[in-house]
Amino acid sequence: MKQSDFRITILILCPVTAIYALAFVREVLRFMFVGSADKDDSRAVTLSFVLVSVLFTVVFSIGVIYSIYKFSIGTTMTPDDLKERLAWIETGLGGFMGLIVETLFGKLPPKADTPSG
């Protein structure tokens, strides 16, 4: 694999990985002080949501790892095939995150200085 192929492959993986990382950091920062948890924001999720979320995450993670592994052992997959497969996987994961991110983390309140209507 040429260096440009590797760089493009990493760039394909970055957007959705960054969404997960930023969502995690956002939650950690919300509760970084002892006793500052917002009691109104502690909502439970259903078991079906947990299972679907874990299943999606595991399937997408396995897909990425498997694709990189198959490429690294020298199968007939070309660098372009790897990039295409990773792009499809990341697009699917991004769509899933787009569906749940607002529900999990809520909307940002409108700014006070914004005129209404």
PDB file as gemmi writes it, atoms N, CA and C in Angstrom:
CRYST1    1.000    1.000    1.000  90.00  90.00  90.00 P 1                      
ATOM      1  N   MET A   1       0.849  -1.171   0.000  1.00  0.00           N  
ATOM      2  CA  MET A   1       0.000   0.000   0.000  1.00  0.00           C  
ATOM      3  C   MET A   1       0.891   1.229   0.000  1.00  0.00           C  
ATOM      4  N   LYS A   2       0.573   2.155  -0.869  1.00  0.00           N  
ATOM      5  CA  LYS A   2       1.321   3.404  -0.910  1.00  0.00           C  
ATOM      6  C   LYS A   2       0.925   4.272   0.279  1.00  0.00           C  
ATOM      7  N   GLN A   3       1.795   5.212   0.591  1.00  0.00           N  
ATOM      8  CA  GLN A   3       1.516   6.080   1.734  1.00  0.00           C  
ATOM      9  C   GLN A   3       0.233   6.886   1.513  1.00  0.00           C  
ATOM     10  N   SER A   4      -0.031   7.321   0.292  1.00  0.00           N  
ATOM     11  CA  SER A   4      -1.259   8.078   0.035  1.00  0.00           C  
ATOM     12  C   SER A   4      -2.492   7.197   0.234  1.00  0.00           C  
ATOM     13  N   ASP A   5      -2.403   5.913  -0.122  1.00  0.00           N  
ATOM     14  CA  ASP A   5      -3.520   5.001   0.117  1.00  0.00           C  
ATOM     15  C   ASP A   5      -3.784   4.845   1.606  1.00  0.00           C  
ATOM     16  N   PHE A   6      -2.723   4.706   2.380  1.00  0.00           N  
ATOM     17  CA  PHE A   6      -2.871   4.571   3.831  1.00  0.00           C  
ATOM     18  C   PHE A   6      -3.487   5.834   4.429  1.00  0.00           C  
ATOM     19  N   ARG A   7      -3.012   6.993   4.004  1.00  0.00           N  
ATOM     20  CA  ARG A   7      -3.526   8.261   4.510  1.00  0.00           C  
ATOM     21  C   ARG A   7      -5.020   8.406   4.194  1.00  0.00           C  
ATOM     22  N   ILE A   8      -5.427   8.065   2.998  1.00  0.00           N  
ATOM     23  CA  ILE A   8      -6.837   8.158   2.612  1.00  0.00           C  
ATOM     24  C   ILE A   8      -7.673   7.178   3.434  1.00  0.00           C  
ATOM     25  N   THR A   9      -7.145   5.997   3.670  1.00  0.00           N  
ATOM     26  CA  THR A   9      -7.861   5.005   4.474  1.00  0.00           C  
ATOM     27  C   THR A   9      -8.091   5.528   5.887  1.00  0.00           C  
ATOM     28  N   ILE A  10      -7.089   6.114   6.478  1.00  0.00           N  
ATOM     29  CA  ILE A  10      -7.235   6.689   7.821  1.00  0.00           C  
ATOM     30  C   ILE A  10      -8.250   7.830   7.803  1.00  0.00           C  
ATOM     31  N   LEU A  11      -8.240   8.648   6.780  1.00  0.00           N  
ATOM     32  CA  LEU A  11      -9.201   9.748   6.680  1.00  0.00           C  
ATOM     33  C   LEU A  11     -10.633   9.236   6.557  1.00  0.00           C  
ATOM     34  N   ILE A  12     -10.819   8.091   5.935  1.00  0.00           N  
ATOM     35  CA  ILE A  12     -12.153   7.503   5.839  1.00  0.00           C  
ATOM     36  C   ILE A  12     -12.655   7.106   7.227  1.00  0.00           C  
ATOM     37  N   LEU A  13     -11.775   6.604   8.067  1.00  0.00           N  
ATOM     38  CA  LEU A  13     -12.153   6.130   9.397  1.00  0.00           C  
ATOM     39  C   LEU A  13     -12.374   7.257  10.405  1.00  0.00           C  
ATOM     40  N   CYS A  14     -11.846   8.427  10.159  1.00  0.00           N  
ATOM     41  CA  CYS A  14     -11.850   9.502  11.152  1.00  0.00           C  
ATOM     42  C   CYS A  14     -13.212  10.107  11.502  1.00  0.00           C  
ATOM     43  N   PRO A  15     -14.093  10.431  10.557  1.00  0.00           N  
ATOM     44  CA  PRO A  15     -15.303  11.175  10.943  1.00  0.00           C  
ATOM     45  C   PRO A  15     -16.172  10.490  11.992  1.00  0.00           C  
ATOM     46  N   VAL A  16     -16.549   9.258  11.784  1.00  0.00           N  
ATOM     47  CA  VAL A  16     -17.438   8.597  12.734  1.00  0.00           C  
ATOM     48  C   VAL A  16     -16.700   8.264  14.025  1.00  0.00           C  
ATOM     49  N   THR A  17     -15.445   7.910  13.927  1.00  0.00           N  
ATOM     50  CA  THR A  17     -14.651   7.655  15.127  1.00  0.00           C  
ATOM     51  C   THR A  17     -14.582   8.930  15.972  1.00  0.00           C  
ATOM     52  N   ALA A  18     -14.435  10.067  15.321  1.00  0.00           N  
ATOM     53  CA  ALA A  18     -14.405  11.342  16.043  1.00  0.00           C  
ATOM     54  C   ALA A  18     -15.744  11.628  16.727  1.00  0.00           C  
ATOM     55  N   ILE A  19     -16.856  11.268  16.086  1.00  0.00           N  
ATOM     56  CA  ILE A  19     -18.171  11.476  16.698  1.00  0.00           C  
ATOM     57  C   ILE A  19     -18.273  10.681  17.992  1.00  0.00           C  
ATOM     58  N   TYR A  20     -17.872   9.414  17.949  1.00  0.00           N  
ATOM     59  CA  TYR A  20     -17.910   8.596  19.162  1.00  0.00           C  
ATOM     60  C   TYR A  20     -17.017   9.179  20.248  1.00  0.00           C  
ATOM     61  N   ALA A  21     -15.820   9.556  19.890  1.00  0.00           N  
ATOM     62  CA  ALA A  21     -14.876  10.089  20.876  1.00  0.00           C  
ATOM     63  C   ALA A  21     -15.397  11.385  21.484  1.00  0.00           C  
ATOM     64  N   LEU A  22     -15.924  12.275  20.670  1.00  0.00           N  
ATOM     65  CA  LEU A  22     -16.441  13.544  21.180  1.00  0.00           C  
ATOM     66  C   LEU A  22     -17.679  13.338  22.047  1.00  0.00           C  
ATOM     67  N   ALA A  23     -18.539  12.401  21.688  1.00  0.00           N  
ATOM     68  CA  ALA A  23     -19.715  12.119  22.514  1.00  0.00           C  
ATOM     69  C   ALA A  23     -19.288  11.608  23.884  1.00  0.00           C  
ATOM     70  N   PHE A  24     -18.283  10.737  23.904  1.00  0.00           N  
ATOM     71  CA  PHE A  24     -17.785  10.219  25.175  1.00  0.00           C  
ATOM     72  C   PHE A  24     -17.182  11.338  26.019  1.00  0.00           C  
ATOM     73  N   VAL A  25     -16.342  12.159  25.418  1.00  0.00           N  
ATOM     74  CA  VAL A  25     -15.701  13.253  26.158  1.00  0.00           C  
ATOM     75  C   VAL A  25     -16.745  14.239  26.668  1.00  0.00           C  
ATOM     76  N   ARG A  26     -17.765  14.504  25.857  1.00  0.00           N  
ATOM     77  CA  ARG A  26     -18.830  15.420  26.276  1.00  0.00           C  
ATOM     78  C   ARG A  26     -19.515  14.902  27.542  1.00  0.00           C  
ATOM     79  N   GLU A  27     -19.816  13.617  27.576  1.00  0.00           N  
ATOM     80  CA  GLU A  27     -20.454  13.042  28.755  1.00  0.00           C  
ATOM     81  C   GLU A  27     -19.528  13.062  29.967  1.00  0.00           C  
ATOM     82  N   VAL A  28     -18.256  12.775  29.764  1.00  0.00           N  
ATOM     83  CA  VAL A  28     -17.300  12.801  30.870  1.00  0.00           C  
ATOM     84  C   VAL A  28     -17.203  14.214  31.439  1.00  0.00           C  
ATOM     85  N   LEU A  29     -17.139  15.213  30.577  1.00  0.00           N  
ATOM     86  CA  LEU A  29     -17.011  16.591  31.041  1.00  0.00           C  
ATOM     87  C   LEU A  29     -18.268  17.085  31.748  1.00  0.00           C  
ATOM     88  N   ARG A  30     -19.424  16.585  31.347  1.00  0.00           N  
ATOM     89  CA  ARG A  30     -20.676  16.996  32.014  1.00  0.00           C  
ATOM     90  C   ARG A  30     -20.669  16.596  33.482  1.00  0.00           C  
ATOM     91  N   PHE A  31     -20.019  15.496  33.803  1.00  0.00           N  
ATOM     92  CA  PHE A  31     -20.049  14.978  35.172  1.00  0.00           C  
ATOM     93  C   PHE A  31     -18.660  14.940  35.789  1.00  0.00           C  
ATOM     94  N   MET A  32     -17.832  15.942  35.475  1.00  0.00           N  
ATOM     95  CA  MET A  32     -16.466  15.899  35.977  1.00  0.00           C  
ATOM     96  C   MET A  32     -16.346  16.345  37.422  1.00  0.00           C  
ATOM     97  N   PHE A  33     -17.357  17.034  37.949  1.00  0.00           N  
ATOM     98  CA  PHE A  33     -17.316  17.447  39.347  1.00  0.00           C  
ATOM     99  C   PHE A  33     -18.217  16.541  40.170  1.00  0.00           C  
ATOM    100  N   VAL A  34     -17.763  16.185  41.350  1.00  0.00           N  
ATOM    101  CA  VAL A  34     -18.530  15.312  42.232  1.00  0.00           C  
ATOM    102  C   VAL A  34     -19.813  16.029  42.643  1.00  0.00           C  
ATOM    103  N   GLY A  35     -20.933  15.312  42.554  1.00  0.00           N  
ATOM    104  CA  GLY A  35     -22.209  15.877  42.992  1.00  0.00           C  
ATOM    105  C   GLY A  35     -22.834  16.837  42.008  1.00  0.00           C  
ATOM    106  N   SER A  36     -22.341  16.900  40.775  1.00  0.00           N  
ATOM    107  CA  SER A  36     -22.898  17.854  39.828  1.00  0.00           C  
ATOM    108  C   SER A  36     -23.824  17.219  38.805  1.00  0.00           C  
ATOM    109  N   ALA A  37     -24.149  15.947  38.991  1.00  0.00           N  
ATOM    110  CA  ALA A  37     -25.019  15.273  38.023  1.00  0.00           C  
ATOM    111  C   ALA A  37     -26.406  15.907  38.046  1.00  0.00           C  
ATOM    112  N   ASP A  38     -26.921  16.181  36.883  1.00  0.00           N  
ATOM    113  CA  ASP A  38     -28.249  16.756  36.743  1.00  0.00           C  
ATOM    114  C   ASP A  38     -29.274  15.655  36.989  1.00  0.00           C  
ATOM    115  N   LYS A  39     -30.022  15.769  38.066  1.00  0.00           N  
ATOM    116  CA  LYS A  39     -30.973  14.714  38.435  1.00  0.00           C  
ATOM    117  C   LYS A  39     -32.070  14.563  37.386  1.00  0.00           C  
ATOM    118  N   ASP A  40     -32.430  15.642  36.695  1.00  0.00           N  
ATOM    119  CA  ASP A  40     -33.475  15.575  35.679  1.00  0.00           C  
ATOM    120  C   ASP A  40     -32.999  14.902  34.405  1.00  0.00           C  
ATOM    121  N   ASP A  41     -31.707  14.747  34.232  1.00  0.00           N  
ATOM    122  CA  ASP A  41     -31.165  14.199  32.989  1.00  0.00           C  
ATOM    123  C   ASP A  41     -30.816  12.722  33.098  1.00  0.00           C  
ATOM    124  N   SER A  42     -31.141  12.096  34.205  1.00  0.00           N  
ATOM    125  CA  SER A  42     -30.810  10.680  34.340  1.00  0.00           C  
ATOM    126  C   SER A  42     -32.002   9.851  33.853  1.00  0.00           C  
ATOM    127  N   ARG A  43     -31.983   9.564  32.553  1.00  0.00           N  
ATOM    128  CA  ARG A  43     -33.060   8.801  31.932  1.00  0.00           C  
ATOM    129  C   ARG A  43     -32.559   7.393  31.638  1.00  0.00           C  
ATOM    130  N   ALA A  44     -33.393   6.436  31.886  1.00  0.00           N  
ATOM    131  CA  ALA A  44     -33.042   5.052  31.579  1.00  0.00           C  
ATOM    132  C   ALA A  44     -33.410   4.760  30.127  1.00  0.00           C  
ATOM    133  N   VAL A  45     -32.690   3.855  29.516  1.00  0.00           N  
ATOM    134  CA  VAL A  45     -33.024   3.423  28.157  1.00  0.00           C  
ATOM    135  C   VAL A  45     -33.524   1.992  28.223  1.00  0.00           C  
ATOM    136  N   THR A  46     -34.259   1.599  27.198  1.00  0.00           N  
ATOM    137  CA  THR A  46     -34.829   0.256  27.187  1.00  0.00           C  
ATOM    138  C   THR A  46     -33.757  -0.775  26.852  1.00  0.00           C  
ATOM    139  N   LEU A  47     -34.027  -2.002  27.224  1.00  0.00           N  
ATOM    140  CA  LEU A  47     -33.110  -3.091  26.946  1.00  0.00           C  
ATOM    141  C   LEU A  47     -32.951  -3.278  25.436  1.00  0.00           C  
ATOM    142  N   SER A  48     -34.028  -3.102  24.684  1.00  0.00           N  
ATOM    143  CA  SER A  48     -33.928  -3.260  23.226  1.00  0.00           C  
ATOM    144  C   SER A  48     -32.997  -2.207  22.623  1.00  0.00           C  
ATOM    145  N   PHE A  49     -33.033  -0.982  23.134  1.00  0.00           N  
ATOM    146  CA  PHE A  49     -32.126   0.052  22.638  1.00  0.00           C  
ATOM    147  C   PHE A  49     -30.679  -0.300  22.964  1.00  0.00           C  
ATOM    148  N   VAL A  50     -30.449  -0.788  24.163  1.00  0.00           N  
ATOM    149  CA  VAL A  50     -29.096  -1.191  24.559  1.00  0.00           C  
ATOM    150  C   VAL A  50     -28.590  -2.293  23.637  1.00  0.00           C  
ATOM    151  N   LEU A  51     -29.422  -3.305  23.411  1.00  0.00           N  
ATOM    152  CA  LEU A  51     -29.015  -4.423  22.561  1.00  0.00           C  
ATOM    153  C   LEU A  51     -28.736  -3.984  21.130  1.00  0.00           C  
ATOM    154  N   VAL A  52     -29.596  -3.139  20.579  1.00  0.00           N  
ATOM    155  CA  VAL A  52     -29.383  -2.654  19.211  1.00  0.00           C  
ATOM    156  C   VAL A  52     -28.110  -1.819  19.134  1.00  0.00           C  
ATOM    157  N   SER A  53     -27.890  -0.958  20.110  1.00  0.00           N  
ATOM    158  CA  SER A  53     -26.694  -0.113  20.110  1.00  0.00           C  
ATOM    159  C   SER A  53     -25.419  -0.947  20.204  1.00  0.00           C  
ATOM    160  N   VAL A  54     -25.407  -1.909  21.107  1.00  0.00           N  
ATOM    161  CA  VAL A  54     -24.236  -2.766  21.259  1.00  0.00           C  
ATOM    162  C   VAL A  54     -24.035  -3.604  19.999  1.00  0.00           C  
ATOM    163  N   LEU A  55     -25.121  -4.155  19.459  1.00  0.00           N  
ATOM    164  CA  LEU A  55     -25.028  -4.974  18.258  1.00  0.00           C  
ATOM    165  C   LEU A  55     -24.469  -4.163  17.084  1.00  0.00           C  
ATOM    166  N   PHE A  56     -25.006  -2.968  16.867  1.00  0.00           N  
ATOM    167  CA  PHE A  56     -24.505  -2.121  15.776  1.00  0.00           C  
ATOM    168  C   PHE A  56     -23.028  -1.814  15.962  1.00  0.00           C  
ATOM    169  N   THR A  57     -22.648  -1.442  17.168  1.00  0.00           N  
ATOM    170  CA  THR A  57     -21.257  -1.100  17.432  1.00  0.00           C  
ATOM    171  C   THR A  57     -20.333  -2.288  17.197  1.00  0.00           C  
ATOM    172  N   VAL A  58     -20.717  -3.451  17.682  1.00  0.00           N  
ATOM    173  CA  VAL A  58     -19.894  -4.647  17.507  1.00  0.00           C  
ATOM    174  C   VAL A  58     -19.796  -5.031  16.028  1.00  0.00           C  
ATOM    175  N   VAL A  59     -20.925  -5.017  15.323  1.00  0.00           N  
ATOM    176  CA  VAL A  59     -20.916  -5.385  13.903  1.00  0.00           C  
ATOM    177  C   VAL A  59     -20.045  -4.431  13.096  1.00  0.00           C  
ATOM    178  N   PHE A  60     -20.183  -3.135  13.326  1.00  0.00           N  
ATOM    179  CA  PHE A  60     -19.369  -2.176  12.586  1.00  0.00           C  
ATOM    180  C   PHE A  60     -17.895  -2.300  12.958  1.00  0.00           C  
ATOM    181  N   SER A  61     -17.601  -2.519  14.219  1.00  0.00           N  
ATOM    182  CA  SER A  61     -16.204  -2.678  14.632  1.00  0.00           C  
ATOM    183  C   SER A  61     -15.585  -3.918  14.003  1.00  0.00           C  
ATOM    184  N   ILE A  62     -16.321  -5.010  14.029  1.00  0.00           N  
ATOM    185  CA  ILE A  62     -15.823  -6.241  13.404  1.00  0.00           C  
ATOM    186  C   ILE A  62     -15.629  -6.024  11.901  1.00  0.00           C  
ATOM    187  N   GLY A  63     -16.559  -5.308  11.272  1.00  0.00           N  
ATOM    188  CA  GLY A  63     -16.438  -5.027   9.841  1.00  0.00           C  
ATOM    189  C   GLY A  63     -15.168  -4.267   9.510  1.00  0.00           C  
ATOM    190  N   VAL A  64     -14.860  -3.253  10.300  1.00  0.00           N  
ATOM    191  CA  VAL A  64     -13.645  -2.465  10.059  1.00  0.00           C  
ATOM    192  C   VAL A  64     -12.397  -3.322  10.295  1.00  0.00           C  
ATOM    193  N   ILE A  65     -12.354  -4.010  11.423  1.00  0.00           N  
ATOM    194  CA  ILE A  65     -11.188  -4.831  11.749  1.00  0.00           C  
ATOM    195  C   ILE A  65     -11.001  -5.946  10.722  1.00  0.00           C  
ATOM    196  N   TYR A  66     -12.084  -6.618  10.339  1.00  0.00           N  
ATOM    197  CA  TYR A  66     -12.016  -7.699   9.364  1.00  0.00           C  
ATOM    198  C   TYR A  66     -11.517  -7.188   8.013  1.00  0.00           C  
ATOM    199  N   SER A  67     -12.022  -6.030   7.588  1.00  0.00           N  
ATOM    200  CA  SER A  67     -11.593  -5.470   6.301  1.00  0.00           C  
ATOM    201  C   SER A  67     -10.103  -5.153   6.299  1.00  0.00           C  
ATOM    202  N   ILE A  68      -9.636  -4.533   7.363  1.00  0.00           N  
ATOM    203  CA  ILE A  68      -8.208  -4.203   7.453  1.00  0.00           C  
ATOM    204  C   ILE A  68      -7.374  -5.479   7.532  1.00  0.00           C  
ATOM    205  N   TYR A  69      -7.846  -6.464   8.283  1.00  0.00           N  
ATOM    206  CA  TYR A  69      -7.127  -7.727   8.392  1.00  0.00           C  
ATOM    207  C   TYR A  69      -7.037  -8.427   7.037  1.00  0.00           C  
ATOM    208  N   LYS A  70      -8.167  -8.534   6.318  1.00  0.00           N  
ATOM    209  CA  LYS A  70      -8.170  -9.208   5.020  1.00  0.00           C  
ATOM    210  C   LYS A  70      -7.232  -8.503   4.041  1.00  0.00           C  
ATOM    211  N   PHE A  71      -7.185  -7.199   4.103  1.00  0.00           N  
ATOM    212  CA  PHE A  71      -6.279  -6.463   3.229  1.00  0.00           C  
ATOM    213  C   PHE A  71      -4.827  -6.719   3.617  1.00  0.00           C  
ATOM    214  N   SER A  72      -4.566  -6.736   4.934  1.00  0.00           N  
ATOM    215  CA  SER A  72      -3.177  -6.862   5.397  1.00  0.00           C  
ATOM    216  C   SER A  72      -2.564  -8.231   5.107  1.00  0.00           C  
ATOM    217  N   ILE A  73      -3.390  -9.285   5.022  1.00  0.00           N  
ATOM    218  CA  ILE A  73      -2.827 -10.613   4.773  1.00  0.00           C  
ATOM    219  C   ILE A  73      -2.627 -10.878   3.283  1.00  0.00           C  
ATOM    220  N   GLY A  74      -2.950  -9.900   2.461  1.00  0.00           N  
ATOM    221  CA  GLY A  74      -2.638 -10.016   1.041  1.00  0.00           C  
ATOM    222  C   GLY A  74      -3.677 -10.723   0.198  1.00  0.00           C  
ATOM    223  N   THR A  75      -4.936 -10.575   0.544  1.00  0.00           N  
ATOM    224  CA  THR A  75      -5.979 -11.149  -0.302  1.00  0.00           C  
ATOM    225  C   THR A  75      -6.051 -10.347  -1.598  1.00  0.00           C  
ATOM    226  N   THR A  76      -7.024 -10.658  -2.416  1.00  0.00           N  
ATOM    227  CA  THR A  76      -7.155  -9.969  -3.707  1.00  0.00           C  
ATOM    228  C   THR A  76      -7.723  -8.564  -3.561  1.00  0.00           C  
ATOM    229  N   MET A  77      -7.940  -8.109  -2.332  1.00  0.00           N  
ATOM    230  CA  MET A  77      -8.487  -6.771  -2.109  1.00  0.00           C  
ATOM    231  C   MET A  77      -7.431  -5.713  -2.431  1.00  0.00           C  
ATOM    232  N   THR A  78      -7.805  -4.784  -3.289  1.00  0.00           N  
ATOM    233  CA  THR A  78      -6.908  -3.685  -3.644  1.00  0.00           C  
ATOM    234  C   THR A  78      -7.084  -2.555  -2.630  1.00  0.00           C  
ATOM    235  N   PRO A  79      -6.161  -1.595  -2.614  1.00  0.00           N  
ATOM    236  CA  PRO A  79      -6.354  -0.452  -1.721  1.00  0.00           C  
ATOM    237  C   PRO A  79      -7.678   0.275  -1.987  1.00  0.00           C  
ATOM    238  N   ASP A  80      -8.074   0.363  -3.236  1.00  0.00           N  
ATOM    239  CA  ASP A  80      -9.350   1.016  -3.545  1.00  0.00           C  
ATOM    240  C   ASP A  80     -10.536   0.210  -3.009  1.00  0.00           C  
ATOM    241  N   ASP A  81     -10.445  -1.124  -3.074  1.00  0.00           N  
ATOM    242  CA  ASP A  81     -11.499  -1.970  -2.513  1.00  0.00           C  
ATOM    243  C   ASP A  81     -11.606  -1.763  -1.012  1.00  0.00           C  
ATOM    244  N   LEU A  82     -10.460  -1.681  -0.342  1.00  0.00           N  
ATOM    245  CA  LEU A  82     -10.456  -1.454   1.105  1.00  0.00           C  
ATOM    246  C   LEU A  82     -11.096  -0.118   1.432  1.00  0.00           C  
ATOM    247  N   LYS A  83     -10.718   0.922   0.720  1.00  0.00           N  
ATOM    248  CA  LYS A  83     -11.279   2.252   0.970  1.00  0.00           C  
ATOM    249  C   LYS A  83     -12.781   2.269   0.738  1.00  0.00           C  
ATOM    250  N   GLU A  84     -13.225   1.596  -0.320  1.00  0.00           N  
ATOM    251  CA  GLU A  84     -14.656   1.558  -0.615  1.00  0.00           C  
ATOM    252  C   GLU A  84     -15.419   0.826   0.488  1.00  0.00           C  
ATOM    253  N   ARG A  85     -14.885  -0.311   0.914  1.00  0.00           N  
ATOM    254  CA  ARG A  85     -15.549  -1.079   1.971  1.00  0.00           C  
ATOM    255  C   ARG A  85     -15.605  -0.277   3.270  1.00  0.00           C  
ATOM    256  N   LEU A  86     -14.502   0.364   3.640  1.00  0.00           N  
ATOM    257  CA  LEU A  86     -14.493   1.164   4.866  1.00  0.00           C  
ATOM    258  C   LEU A  86     -15.435   2.359   4.764  1.00  0.00           C  
ATOM    259  N   ALA A  87     -15.516   2.953   3.591  1.00  0.00           N  
ATOM    260  CA  ALA A  87     -16.434   4.087   3.403  1.00  0.00           C  
ATOM    261  C   ALA A  87     -17.880   3.642   3.601  1.00  0.00           C  
ATOM    262  N   TRP A  88     -18.246   2.477   3.101  1.00  0.00           N  
ATOM    263  CA  TRP A  88     -19.605   1.964   3.296  1.00  0.00           C  
ATOM    264  C   TRP A  88     -19.881   1.688   4.768  1.00  0.00           C  
ATOM    265  N   ILE A  89     -18.927   1.077   5.442  1.00  0.00           N  
ATOM    266  CA  ILE A  89     -19.097   0.764   6.861  1.00  0.00           C  
ATOM    267  C   ILE A  89     -19.246   2.051   7.669  1.00  0.00           C  
ATOM    268  N   GLU A  90     -18.390   3.013   7.429  1.00  0.00           N  
ATOM    269  CA  GLU A  90     -18.439   4.274   8.172  1.00  0.00           C  
ATOM    270  C   GLU A  90     -19.707   5.065   7.856  1.00  0.00           C  
ATOM    271  N   THR A  91     -20.186   4.996   6.630  1.00  0.00           N  
ATOM    272  CA  THR A  91     -21.432   5.679   6.267  1.00  0.00           C  
ATOM    273  C   THR A  91     -22.601   5.070   7.037  1.00  0.00           C  
ATOM    274  N   GLY A  92     -22.640   3.752   7.116  1.00  0.00           N  
ATOM    275  CA  GLY A  92     -23.697   3.094   7.885  1.00  0.00           C  
ATOM    276  C   GLY A  92     -23.643   3.454   9.354  1.00  0.00           C  
ATOM    277  N   LEU A  93     -22.460   3.458   9.926  1.00  0.00           N  
ATOM    278  CA  LEU A  93     -22.299   3.806  11.335  1.00  0.00           C  
ATOM    279  C   LEU A  93     -22.643   5.279  11.572  1.00  0.00           C  
ATOM    280  N   GLY A  94     -22.272   6.126  10.640  1.00  0.00           N  
ATOM    281  CA  GLY A  94     -22.612   7.542  10.764  1.00  0.00           C  
ATOM    282  C   GLY A  94     -24.116   7.765  10.726  1.00  0.00           C  
ATOM    283  N   GLY A  95     -24.810   7.016   9.872  1.00  0.00           N  
ATOM    284  CA  GLY A  95     -26.262   7.109   9.823  1.00  0.00           C  
ATOM    285  C   GLY A  95     -26.899   6.684  11.129  1.00  0.00           C  
ATOM    286  N   PHE A  96     -26.403   5.605  11.705  1.00  0.00           N  
ATOM    287  CA  PHE A  96     -26.905   5.134  12.994  1.00  0.00           C  
ATOM    288  C   PHE A  96     -26.674   6.189  14.076  1.00  0.00           C  
ATOM    289  N   MET A  97     -25.470   6.745  14.115  1.00  0.00           N  
ATOM    290  CA  MET A  97     -25.173   7.784  15.111  1.00  0.00           C  
ATOM    291  C   MET A  97     -26.063   9.006  14.907  1.00  0.00           C  
ATOM    292  N   GLY A  98     -26.306   9.355  13.648  1.00  0.00           N  
ATOM    293  CA  GLY A  98     -27.181  10.493  13.367  1.00  0.00           C  
ATOM    294  C   GLY A  98     -28.584  10.289  13.903  1.00  0.00           C  
ATOM    295  N   LEU A  99     -29.049   9.058  13.899  1.00  0.00           N  
ATOM    296  CA  LEU A  99     -30.386   8.764  14.403  1.00  0.00           C  
ATOM    297  C   LEU A  99     -30.485   8.867  15.918  1.00  0.00           C  
ATOM    298  N   ILE A 100     -29.421   8.545  16.619  1.00  0.00           N  
ATOM    299  CA  ILE A 100     -29.532   8.455  18.083  1.00  0.00           C  
ATOM    300  C   ILE A 100     -28.858   9.575  18.849  1.00  0.00           C  
ATOM    301  N   VAL A 101     -27.983  10.342  18.233  1.00  0.00           N  
ATOM    302  CA  VAL A 101     -27.172  11.292  19.006  1.00  0.00           C  
ATOM    303  C   VAL A 101     -28.022  12.370  19.678  1.00  0.00           C  
ATOM    304  N   GLU A 102     -29.011  12.908  19.000  1.00  0.00           N  
ATOM    305  CA  GLU A 102     -29.836  13.948  19.612  1.00  0.00           C  
ATOM    306  C   GLU A 102     -30.682  13.381  20.742  1.00  0.00           C  
ATOM    307  N   THR A 103     -31.172  12.175  20.557  1.00  0.00           N  
ATOM    308  CA  THR A 103     -31.973  11.542  21.602  1.00  0.00           C  
ATOM    309  C   THR A 103     -31.139  11.283  22.852  1.00  0.00           C  
ATOM    310  N   LEU A 104     -29.919  10.825  22.662  1.00  0.00           N  
ATOM    311  CA  LEU A 104     -29.073  10.522  23.813  1.00  0.00           C  
ATOM    312  C   LEU A 104     -28.561  11.769  24.516  1.00  0.00           C  
ATOM    313  N   PHE A 105     -28.121  12.749  23.749  1.00  0.00           N  
ATOM    314  CA  PHE A 105     -27.445  13.894  24.351  1.00  0.00           C  
ATOM    315  C   PHE A 105     -28.277  15.164  24.368  1.00  0.00           C  
ATOM    316  N   GLY A 106     -29.441  15.149  23.738  1.00  0.00           N  
ATOM    317  CA  GLY A 106     -30.341  16.291  23.764  1.00  0.00           C  
ATOM    318  C   GLY A 106     -29.907  17.409  22.840  1.00  0.00           C  
ATOM    319  N   LYS A 107     -30.858  18.296  22.580  1.00  0.00           N  
ATOM    320  CA  LYS A 107     -30.570  19.463  21.759  1.00  0.00           C  
ATOM    321  C   LYS A 107     -29.901  20.520  22.626  1.00  0.00           C  
ATOM    322  N   LEU A 108     -29.073  21.318  21.974  1.00  0.00           N  
ATOM    323  CA  LEU A 108     -28.520  22.468  22.696  1.00  0.00           C  
ATOM    324  C   LEU A 108     -29.613  23.516  22.813  1.00  0.00           C  
ATOM    325  N   PRO A 109     -29.739  24.163  23.965  1.00  0.00           N  
ATOM    326  CA  PRO A 109     -30.769  25.197  24.099  1.00  0.00           C  
ATOM    327  C   PRO A 109     -30.434  26.380  23.193  1.00  0.00           C  
ATOM    328  N   PRO A 110     -31.459  27.091  22.703  1.00  0.00           N  
ATOM    329  CA  PRO A 110     -31.181  28.248  21.846  1.00  0.00           C  
ATOM    330  C   PRO A 110     -30.458  29.332  22.642  1.00  0.00           C  
ATOM    331  N   LYS A 111     -29.642  30.090  21.936  1.00  0.00           N  
ATOM    332  CA  LYS A 111     -28.912  31.179  22.597  1.00  0.00           C  
ATOM    333  C   LYS A 111     -29.871  32.255  23.021  1.00  0.00           C  
ATOM    334  N   ALA A 112     -29.597  32.873  24.148  1.00  0.00           N  
ATOM    335  CA  ALA A 112     -30.493  33.894  24.719  1.00  0.00           C  
ATOM    336  C   ALA A 112     -30.578  35.135  23.854  1.00  0.00           C  
ATOM    337  N   ASP A 113     -29.499  35.488  23.124  1.00  0.00           N  
ATOM    338  CA  ASP A 113     -29.509  36.707  22.340  1.00  0.00           C  
ATOM    339  C   ASP A 113     -30.103  36.528  20.938  1.00  0.00           C  
ATOM    340  N   THR A 114     -30.604  35.315  20.622  1.00  0.00           N  
ATOM    341  CA  THR A 114     -31.208  35.057  19.325  1.00  0.00           C  
ATOM    342  C   THR A 114     -32.652  35.543  19.351  1.00  0.00           C  
ATOM    343  N   PRO A 115     -33.039  36.431  18.407  1.00  0.00           N  
ATOM    344  CA  PRO A 115     -34.429  36.896  18.393  1.00  0.00           C  
ATOM    345  C   PRO A 115     -35.365  35.749  18.018  1.00  0.00           C  
ATOM    346  N   SER A 116     -36.496  35.686  18.701  1.00  0.00           N  
ATOM    347  CA  SER A 116     -37.451  34.613  18.405  1.00  0.00           C  
ATOM    348  C   SER A 116     -38.513  35.117  17.446  1.00  0.00           C  
ATOM    349  N   GLY A 117     -38.742  34.305  16.378  1.00  0.00           N  
ATOM    350  CA  GLY A 117     -39.785  34.452  15.410  1.00  0.00           C  
ATOM    351  C   GLY A 117     -39.906  35.744  14.793  1.00  0.00           C  
TER     352      GLY A 117                                                      
END                                                                             
